[in-house]
Every structure is written in structure tokens, then in C-alpha cells.
Amino acid sequence: MFKRTFTSLIIIAAFQVYIIHCAVQGPPSGGPIDTIPPAVIETSPSDGETMVPVDSDFLITFSESMDRTTVESALFISPAPESEYQYSWKGNRLKISFSEPLNPAEWDRTYVIRIGSSVKDRHNVALGTTFTSAFSTGETIDSGVITGRVFSDKEGEDIKGSANAIIWAYNLDETSDPNPLFAEGSYITQADGEGNFQLTHLGGGTYRVFAITNDDNDVSFSITADRIGMPPGDISLDVGEESDPLKFKPVSIDTLPPRLYLLETPDRNHILLHFDTPVDKHSLASQNFRILQFPEGNEVSNAVKAYYYIETSENNVSLYIDALTPDTEYQLIIDYIRDIHGDQLSNYGDSTTVFICSSNEDTAKFFLDTISPADSTTNIPVYTPVAFTFNQPVDITLLGEHFQLVDSLGKQILGRFKPLSPAVYHFIPDKSLNPLMTYHVKLQPDSIESVEGKPLHLQQSEYTFKTMDISRTGALIGNILAVGDSIRSPVIVSIKPKGAA
């Protein structure tokens, strides 16, 4: 009895050891890691279906269980329905139900369901490409297309795409002045991981397109969290037409007002203002600057005689004064100024400062900083203006009276002066210049003065340039129309033969 029991114990113990030994051979088998992207396997209405009732629900069936939050945040219906809608899930199937019929007043309309490339399944595998399905409540489906790519604005990533950016398009026939801050686009899609996108099934019309980086993972546009970009113009599509590819480089929008952080008085006739952001020179005016006696508060009448925008430093503005007493305290108040982003100087503490008028004499001379075309240059286009940049504001009346542009035959060229700032003027001829002609720019320095009454100092009083032979060249003539007061960056126009890639 004892022997049999002992033998049984040995057998049981050995069997248990064998089981434990087998169990520690490796991790339990759970199958391979899921790397297969999910897919949409069925939609209702189906892709390309027509005459769909306006009171239909939408059904979308996926190939596997989805992360429902990512789906609902990246599902777009274009154009956006007027009525509210809600999501309900049953397994892999999503149902979209509407509180009211789809825009019943427009019964013949194409609708597009897009599911963005960023949606994921339960194993965190992304869809990878945007899914699109279109149907129509009428007899036909629109087929216009807008394509493009969104590029990153991050340093060193100029050629990289901005992944998963949101694309908004507004039909200007329906919304004349769209603002992404207040309303989403009627047509929405999401760029893929390389920044490429397609807006398909568009009707004929004019569209304004925006790209939003979606930095806060929210479909809406947040001016503080997201970056935004738009092409240089609106897109006009004929029925069934595909646009040329668009290119976007979204940037952050500056919402902070400018701030005056430093005031200098280099001499008794000048005040140099330093702002923390580039100033819009079109917002400058002498009457926007007031000077008060301090601490009495009495305003000095017509204290600021002139101003000029310092071209080499867009953050700085110089004021010309001649009615202040040296070594006396004054207070400067700026009533209005804005930066290049359109933000206005609004905080009182950032727009006023107390200073002491300098007793230093003004010894700076008035001179011509640059002239274009430069002296003795050749091959100048016949539509070129003559550009003058002075180091201080010039008396434009005297400049106009004592300047001449003369051709090699002695004929004076008529035209007008266009101010770019008080110190920068362009002379624009009334007619294009003659080709292969030498022109002479003549100035009378003893008769030209700055607004401060300083005579003009010149190294030479005559400059020449020669125009090009236009018979051997082509020409592209037109106007650049800009929204806003100015264009800060150079505008580059390129042309290519018709039909070229």
C-alpha cells in the first residue's frame, strides 16, 4: 500500500513538472500582430447611385471593428447637410441618421461621404488613404475635381508633406465671402500621410480653398492652435473639369497686437521707435503720433512734422520733430498703428512712453541711398520704373520739379511719382520706354531737399541705363491684385508652353 501510494505521488509530481516545463517554453500564442489597414466594404447609398431619396439614412460597413472616435471625427459629408445628424453603431456598421431630409429645396444634388486617412481600427492601424463615396439625389453625379498638396512649414521640412491636413472648399456662388473662423467649408476632405488630397465630385463654379493643419485634432479651425494656408486665387471649374494641382504651406496667424518696446532720441530732431513686430507702413501717418508736455499733459501742436519707414528694419519708425525743448520731458502717445498681420496697437501701456528730448545736434546728411536701374546698366525691360530710395523723407514737390528722365535724342519722358513710403518713390513713365535706347536720369541736388529742409548730397547728378531689344524676347504683362493693403513678399510669376507638364 505504501509503495503504491509513493509511486503514484512520484508519477503525479513528474506530470506536474512536465506541465510547468512546457508552460515556460515561450509566451502564450495570441496570433500575429494586426498590420492590415481597415477598409470600407459597403455603403448605402452605394457609390455612384442616383435618384437617392432625400430622407435616406447613410450606412457604412467596415471590414473590422473600428476605433469609433477616430471615425466620427474624420467623417465628412459634402456639402454639409443643413439638418443635424447622429451616429449609431452596430458591430462594424455605422448608421448616420438625419433629423430632417437632405436639403429638399435642392433635390438634384451630388453628395460625397469622405472618411479621412487618419481613422483607425481597434488595433490602432490607420486607414491610410481617404475613402470617398458619392451619390446624387438627382439624375447625374458631378465630376469636377480639385487636387493638390499641403506642405509643412516647419524649418528644414520644406519639401515634406503636411500629413492629415484638413481641406475646406467653399462654393462662392453660395457663400460670397467665406471665413473659416465662423463656418466650415461646404466641401471637406483630409490629406493623406504625404499631404496629397483630392476634392472630387464637384459641380461647376468658383471655389475658395483653405488647408488647415488640424494641430489640435479638431475639424474646426482654431486661430490659436491651427495653421492655415490658401492658394493665390480662387479656382474656377467648368462642369467635369479638373483643376491644376494646388500647393499650400499653412502658417500660424499672429493675433498679438504690436508693442512699442523702446524709444530712442539720437538728436533733438528725431525720435526712433522700436516695435516688437514689423509695422505695416500703410498704417503710418504723422497725425497718429501725439506729443504731450510731461507731467502737465498739454499737447505740443504739430509736434511730429514727418515720419519715415526704415526699409532695412521693418520694426522701426523714425519721427521728425522740431518744436521740442532739449533736455525736457515729454510723453509720446500713438493713437493708431498696425503690424503687417493687421493687428492694431491697442493696449495703452504699449502705446505710450515718457522720454527726454535730446540736446544733440542733428548732423545726419540727406542722401540718395539707392537708384534703380543702377548707373550704366543695360538690357533693362522697357516697362521698368525709376526707383529712388532716400535715407530720409524727401520733399516730393522739389523732387518732381528738379528731376528729368531724358532719352539719348534729348526727349524728356513724362510720367508720375508713386510713393511707396515718405523716403521711397517710383517714377512711372506714361508710356513704355523705347527698346535699345540709352536713358539719362538727371537730378539737381542743390534744389532737392528732405522734408526737414536738408539739401540732397549726391556722388553724381546723372545716371544712365540702356533698354533691352524686345524683338528678341517675349513679354508677360498684367496686374497683380492683392487682398489687403500691401504685398510684403516678392511675387514670382512663371510661364510655360501650353500643354507642358
Secondary structure, DSSP 8 states (H G I E B T S, - for coil): -HHHHHHHHHHHHHHHHHHHHHHTSS-------------EEEEES-TTB-S--TT--EEEEESS-B-HHHHHHSEEEES--SS-EEEEEETTEEEEEESS-S-TT--S-EEEEEE-TT-BBTTS-B--S-EEEEEESSS----EEEEEEEB--STT-TTSB-TT-EEEEEETTT-SS--TTT---SEEEE--TTSEEEEEEE-SEEEEEEEE--TTS-SS--TTT--EE--SS-EEE-TT-B---EEE--B----S---EEEEEEEETTEEEEEESS-B-GGG--GGGEEEEETTT--B-TT-EEEEEE-TT-TTEEEEEE-S--TT-EEEEEE---BBTTS-B---GGGSEEEEE---------EEEEEEES-TTEEEE-TT--EEEEESS-B-HHHHHHTEEEEETTS-B--EEEEEEETTEEEEEESS---TT-EEEEEE-GGG-BBTTS-BEE-S-SEEEEEE--GGGS---------SSS---S--------TT--
